[in-house]
Amino acid sequence: MLDRFTLPDLSVRVLGAPMAGGPSTPELVAAVTNAGGLGFLPAGLSSAEDLADAIVATRRLTSGPIGVNLFVRQRSAGKPERLAPFAAALAEEAERYGVALGEPDGADNEWPAQLDVVCDLRPEVVSFTFGSPSDDECRRLQRVGILTLGTITSIREAMIALSAGVDALVAQGPGAGGHRATFDALALPPSHPLEDLVSALVACFDCPVVAAGGLGTARDVGRLRAAGAAAVQLGTALLRADEAGTNPVHRAALCDPRFTETVVTPAFTGRYARALRNRFIEKHDGEATFGFPDVAMMTAPIQEAAAKLGDPHGIALWAGVAFGNTKTGPAADIVRGLAG
């Protein structure tokens, strides 16, 4: 087996969260790595070709380690009879923005090709979200020298991921922005404090644990490191960084006093995710259905049109509970300031 990167190799124990949809640009990923941390590219629902291009672009910007996050392949929880009522409820939104609802395009079928890409291009780290890779998939990555991380929200999920052979865990707490990483898309995400989850994982398992979710200050980071976290992962804290590709509407909303709280909702994507409360959530949260990625594809044209119009009430303003602490400036300064 090839020598592999390990978390103790980092001079700054900070991982940049993989934020799909624009924020995690190659420039942001490279900036986090060049600051001594570990930047992450999100594969999300992107094509294998686009993922490969992003890895190559990031390699041009840094000689340090980089990570890639993959959404574990899964069956959509959405069935036509379940999706149809929500589609009808969204008709008014589509008319408001002058678009048609999107149609599922089979993006989930990119999973095998995405695995081929990371095995060929060999980022130092690959993490998984929404489930655990198989034993064979873990071994395949490890054979080519890749460190594997499983993103989990509970002890049970940790046991599943470690049984499959992942090398380390990313413990996602309830304050995280964007999608909750729960393995069961229909289950209400756990609400126990991140610090408690990290402490329990460190006590139960002999592997590195990365703490993620709701970390907005150096004090937050210090508290989680004291609880035993080998490193922390920051996402929302980097949304306003100079190198982030966060769209201007989202970027402005993070510091707009009209947005005062976050809420966990499946309304935008058919999976539980935390965002700033806006009109779309207030109108559709109660009637939203589950069915990722189908729902995400349905709402995509609405969100794209709202962003073009500068309307923050028609897009998912992903944000963790510590969004009020976000700052502008170079990502390196943000990372080092929070790392302490």
PLY file of the C-alpha trace (Angstrom):
ply
format ascii 1.0
element vertex 340
property float x
property float y
property float z
element edge 339
property int vertex1
property int vertex2
end_header
0.00 0.00 0.00
1.22 3.49 -0.83
2.20 5.99 1.84
-0.80 8.14 2.61
-1.42 11.62 3.88
-2.67 11.80 7.48
-4.39 14.59 9.40
-1.37 15.11 11.72
0.55 16.14 8.58
-1.38 19.43 8.58
0.34 22.44 10.12
-3.09 24.02 10.66
-5.77 21.54 11.73
-8.55 23.05 9.64
-10.43 21.44 6.77
-12.45 23.55 4.38
-15.94 22.09 4.04
-16.92 20.97 0.54
-19.66 23.42 -0.47
-21.37 22.47 -3.71
-23.19 24.91 -5.93
-20.41 27.45 -6.34
-18.73 28.46 -3.06
-15.91 25.89 -3.08
-13.91 27.06 -6.07
-10.45 25.70 -6.89
-9.14 29.06 -5.65
-10.81 28.63 -2.25
-9.72 25.01 -1.91
-6.12 25.90 -2.76
-6.16 28.89 -0.39
-7.20 26.73 2.56
-4.47 24.21 1.74
-1.85 26.92 1.21
-2.73 28.32 4.65
-1.64 25.00 6.16
-5.06 23.34 6.22
-6.84 21.00 3.82
-9.17 22.34 1.15
-12.04 20.20 -0.17
-13.69 20.12 -3.57
-17.35 19.07 -3.66
-18.24 16.50 -6.29
-21.92 16.84 -5.41
-24.07 16.13 -8.45
-21.45 17.37 -10.90
-20.33 15.31 -13.87
-17.18 13.26 -13.63
-15.65 15.46 -16.33
-16.32 18.62 -14.35
-14.90 17.01 -11.21
-11.73 16.06 -13.05
-11.37 19.61 -14.39
-11.79 21.02 -10.87
-9.12 18.72 -9.43
-6.67 19.63 -12.20
-7.39 23.35 -11.74
-6.81 23.08 -8.00
-3.53 21.20 -8.47
-2.27 24.12 -10.53
-2.83 26.43 -7.54
-1.26 24.41 -4.76
1.41 21.80 -4.19
-0.22 20.77 -0.92
-2.86 18.12 -0.18
-6.44 18.45 -1.38
-9.62 16.57 -0.64
-12.71 15.62 -2.64
-16.14 14.94 -1.18
-18.50 12.44 -2.81
-22.23 12.02 -2.25
-22.72 8.30 -1.65
-24.95 6.82 -4.32
-28.51 6.29 -3.12
-32.00 5.77 -4.36
-34.16 8.86 -4.40
-36.75 8.88 -1.61
-39.08 10.67 -4.01
-41.77 8.74 -5.86
-43.88 10.27 -8.64
-47.00 10.23 -6.48
-45.07 12.00 -3.73
-43.37 14.55 -5.97
-46.46 15.55 -7.93
-48.23 17.48 -5.13
-45.06 19.44 -4.34
-44.53 20.16 -8.02
-48.05 21.58 -8.12
-47.32 23.70 -5.06
-44.20 25.06 -6.80
-46.10 26.09 -9.93
-46.70 29.56 -8.50
-42.96 29.95 -7.83
-42.14 28.90 -11.38
-44.62 31.43 -12.73
-43.24 34.15 -10.43
-39.76 33.73 -11.91
-40.83 32.91 -15.46
-39.35 29.42 -15.61
-40.44 25.81 -15.85
-39.70 23.36 -13.08
-36.60 21.28 -13.64
-36.61 17.57 -14.51
-34.38 14.90 -12.95
-31.43 14.24 -15.26
-29.84 11.11 -13.82
-26.94 12.99 -12.21
-26.74 10.29 -9.54
-25.49 7.93 -12.25
-22.15 9.78 -12.15
-21.14 7.95 -8.95
-19.07 5.17 -10.64
-17.39 7.68 -12.93
-16.62 10.01 -10.01
-14.93 7.10 -8.23
-12.86 6.45 -11.35
-11.81 10.11 -11.45
-10.56 10.23 -7.86
-8.73 6.93 -8.28
-7.04 8.27 -11.42
-6.21 11.78 -10.18
-5.59 10.77 -6.56
-6.46 13.65 -4.28
-4.88 12.95 -0.93
-8.25 12.62 0.81
-11.76 11.53 -0.20
-14.70 12.01 2.14
-18.22 10.63 1.85
-21.58 12.19 2.69
-25.14 10.76 2.87
-23.95 7.26 3.66
-21.02 4.91 3.80
-18.96 3.61 0.91
-18.76 -0.15 0.50
-15.83 -2.20 1.75
-14.61 -2.64 -1.82
-14.84 1.08 -2.57
-12.83 1.93 0.54
-10.16 -0.61 -0.30
-9.96 0.62 -3.88
-9.24 4.18 -2.74
-6.80 3.10 -0.06
-4.85 0.95 -2.52
-4.00 4.08 -4.51
-2.92 5.98 -1.39
-6.08 7.96 -0.62
-7.14 8.67 2.98
-10.88 8.07 3.44
-13.22 10.02 5.73
-16.82 9.16 6.57
-19.15 12.04 7.42
-21.53 10.96 10.21
-24.06 12.47 12.60
-24.36 9.66 15.18
-22.54 6.78 16.85
-24.56 4.29 14.81
-23.51 5.91 11.53
-19.91 5.96 12.74
-20.04 2.21 13.36
-21.35 1.61 9.83
-18.66 3.79 8.21
-15.82 2.31 10.24
-17.06 -1.23 9.53
-16.75 -0.41 5.83
-13.13 0.59 6.39
-12.97 4.40 6.42
-9.83 5.77 8.05
-11.34 8.67 9.99
-14.64 10.37 10.79
-16.10 13.81 10.20
-18.61 14.40 13.00
-21.28 16.81 11.77
-23.22 18.60 14.49
-26.73 20.08 14.37
-25.52 23.64 13.76
-24.01 22.84 10.35
-25.08 24.80 7.30
-26.24 23.12 4.13
-27.22 19.47 3.99
-27.29 17.29 7.06
-25.20 14.18 6.43
-27.66 11.68 7.90
-27.55 8.25 6.26
-31.36 7.97 6.38
-32.68 10.84 4.29
-36.13 10.58 5.88
-34.96 10.61 9.49
-35.04 13.81 11.51
-31.37 14.77 11.99
-29.91 14.25 15.49
-29.89 17.30 17.72
-27.28 16.36 20.32
-24.48 18.95 20.68
-21.42 18.55 18.47
-19.11 18.58 21.48
-20.96 15.62 23.00
-20.81 13.68 19.72
-17.07 14.29 19.35
-16.36 13.27 22.95
-18.38 10.07 22.52
-16.66 9.18 19.23
-13.20 9.75 20.69
-14.09 7.55 23.67
-15.56 4.76 21.53
-13.27 4.54 18.52
-9.55 4.57 17.87
-9.51 6.86 14.84
-9.14 10.59 14.15
-12.33 12.63 14.48
-12.92 15.93 12.67
-15.50 18.27 14.22
-17.83 20.09 11.81
-20.87 22.32 12.07
-21.62 25.68 13.65
-18.03 26.74 14.37
-17.73 30.49 13.98
-15.08 31.65 16.45
-11.62 30.64 17.63
-13.22 29.80 20.97
-15.57 27.33 19.23
-12.62 25.70 17.53
-10.63 25.51 20.76
-13.57 23.92 22.58
-13.88 21.14 20.00
-10.14 20.51 19.91
-10.23 20.23 23.71
-13.02 17.65 23.35
-10.63 15.49 21.35
-11.15 16.53 17.73
-8.04 15.98 15.63
-9.13 18.87 13.38
-12.16 21.00 12.59
-14.03 21.59 9.36
-15.26 25.08 8.40
-17.87 25.87 5.78
-20.10 28.83 6.55
-17.08 30.71 7.93
-15.59 30.69 4.40
-18.68 31.72 2.43
-17.65 35.39 2.32
-13.95 34.73 1.72
-12.39 36.51 -1.25
-11.76 33.23 -3.06
-15.23 31.76 -2.49
-17.60 31.49 -5.43
-20.65 32.28 -3.26
-23.18 34.08 -5.44
-23.61 37.80 -4.63
-27.20 37.37 -3.39
-26.19 34.68 -0.91
-23.08 36.59 0.12
-25.09 39.75 0.85
-27.78 37.89 2.79
-25.24 36.54 5.28
-24.71 40.06 6.63
-28.21 41.43 5.98
-29.94 42.27 9.29
-33.27 41.17 7.80
-32.09 37.56 8.00
-31.96 36.68 11.66
-32.16 32.90 11.91
-31.53 29.59 10.20
-33.87 26.66 9.82
-33.51 23.03 8.76
-35.78 22.26 5.80
-36.14 19.79 2.91
-37.95 22.41 0.81
-35.13 23.20 -1.63
-33.65 19.77 -2.28
-35.79 17.03 -0.78
-33.21 16.47 1.97
-32.84 18.15 5.33
-30.52 21.16 5.07
-29.94 24.32 7.10
-30.43 27.74 5.48
-31.34 31.30 6.37
-35.10 31.53 6.81
-36.64 33.30 3.80
-39.98 33.54 2.00
-39.53 30.30 0.07
-39.01 28.33 3.28
-41.89 30.00 5.09
-44.23 29.20 2.20
-43.11 25.70 1.28
-41.49 24.03 4.30
-44.78 22.58 5.52
-45.68 21.06 2.15
-42.18 20.00 1.10
-41.55 16.38 0.23
-38.49 14.17 0.38
-36.72 13.04 -2.76
-33.11 14.07 -3.22
-31.83 14.77 -5.82
-35.14 14.97 -7.72
-36.49 17.89 -5.67
-33.18 19.73 -6.03
-33.49 19.44 -9.80
-37.11 20.64 -9.70
-36.23 23.82 -7.81
-32.96 24.53 -9.64
-34.50 26.78 -12.37
-36.39 28.76 -9.74
-33.22 29.32 -7.74
-31.19 30.26 -10.80
-33.79 32.80 -11.89
-34.10 34.28 -8.40
-30.32 34.67 -8.16
-30.23 36.49 -11.51
-32.95 38.84 -10.27
-31.09 39.48 -7.02
-33.96 38.01 -4.97
-32.72 36.27 -1.78
-36.20 34.91 -1.08
-36.18 32.43 -3.94
-32.86 30.67 -3.32
-31.35 28.39 -0.71
-29.19 30.61 1.49
-27.22 27.78 3.05
-25.76 28.81 6.40
-24.83 27.35 9.76
-25.95 28.76 13.08
-22.77 30.84 13.41
-23.40 32.78 10.18
-23.33 36.06 12.08
-19.58 35.64 12.57
-18.69 35.42 8.88
-16.07 37.83 7.60
-14.70 38.99 4.28
-11.02 38.80 3.35
-8.50 36.21 2.19
-9.40 32.65 3.14
-5.94 32.21 4.68
-6.63 34.99 7.17
-10.01 33.49 8.08
-8.54 30.01 8.54
-5.62 31.18 10.65
-7.83 33.48 12.72
-10.19 30.68 13.63
-7.45 28.08 14.14
-6.00 30.31 16.85
0 1
1 2
2 3
3 4
4 5
5 6
6 7
7 8
8 9
9 10
10 11
11 12
12 13
13 14
14 15
15 16
16 17
17 18
18 19
19 20
20 21
21 22
22 23
23 24
24 25
25 26
26 27
27 28
28 29
29 30
30 31
31 32
32 33
33 34
34 35
35 36
36 37
37 38
38 39
39 40
40 41
41 42
42 43
43 44
44 45
45 46
46 47
47 48
48 49
49 50
50 51
51 52
52 53
53 54
54 55
55 56
56 57
57 58
58 59
59 60
60 61
61 62
62 63
63 64
64 65
65 66
66 67
67 68
68 69
69 70
70 71
71 72
72 73
73 74
74 75
75 76
76 77
77 78
78 79
79 80
80 81
81 82
82 83
83 84
84 85
85 86
86 87
87 88
88 89
89 90
90 91
91 92
92 93
93 94
94 95
95 96
96 97
97 98
98 99
99 100
100 101
101 102
102 103
103 104
104 105
105 106
106 107
107 108
108 109
109 110
110 111
111 112
112 113
113 114
114 115
115 116
116 117
117 118
118 119
119 120
120 121
121 122
122 123
123 124
124 125
125 126
126 127
127 128
128 129
129 130
130 131
131 132
132 133
133 134
134 135
135 136
136 137
137 138
138 139
139 140
140 141
141 142
142 143
143 144
144 145
145 146
146 147
147 148
148 149
149 150
150 151
151 152
152 153
153 154
154 155
155 156
156 157
157 158
158 159
159 160
160 161
161 162
162 163
163 164
164 165
165 166
166 167
167 168
168 169
169 170
170 171
171 172
172 173
173 174
174 175
175 176
176 177
177 178
178 179
179 180
180 181
181 182
182 183
183 184
184 185
185 186
186 187
187 188
188 189
189 190
190 191
191 192
192 193
193 194
194 195
195 196
196 197
197 198
198 199
199 200
200 201
201 202
202 203
203 204
204 205
205 206
206 207
207 208
208 209
209 210
210 211
211 212
212 213
213 214
214 215
215 216
216 217
217 218
218 219
219 220
220 221
221 222
222 223
223 224
224 225
225 226
226 227
227 228
228 229
229 230
230 231
231 232
232 233
233 234
234 235
235 236
236 237
237 238
238 239
239 240
240 241
241 242
242 243
243 244
244 245
245 246
246 247
247 248
248 249
249 250
250 251
251 252
252 253
253 254
254 255
255 256
256 257
257 258
258 259
259 260
260 261
261 262
262 263
263 264
264 265
265 266
266 267
267 268
268 269
269 270
270 271
271 272
272 273
273 274
274 275
275 276
276 277
277 278
278 279
279 280
280 281
281 282
282 283
283 284
284 285
285 286
286 287
287 288
288 289
289 290
290 291
291 292
292 293
293 294
294 295
295 296
296 297
297 298
298 299
299 300
300 301
301 302
302 303
303 304
304 305
305 306
306 307
307 308
308 309
309 310
310 311
311 312
312 313
313 314
314 315
315 316
316 317
317 318
318 319
319 320
320 321
321 322
322 323
323 324
324 325
325 326
326 327
327 328
328 329
329 330
330 331
331 332
332 333
333 334
334 335
335 336
336 337
337 338
338 339
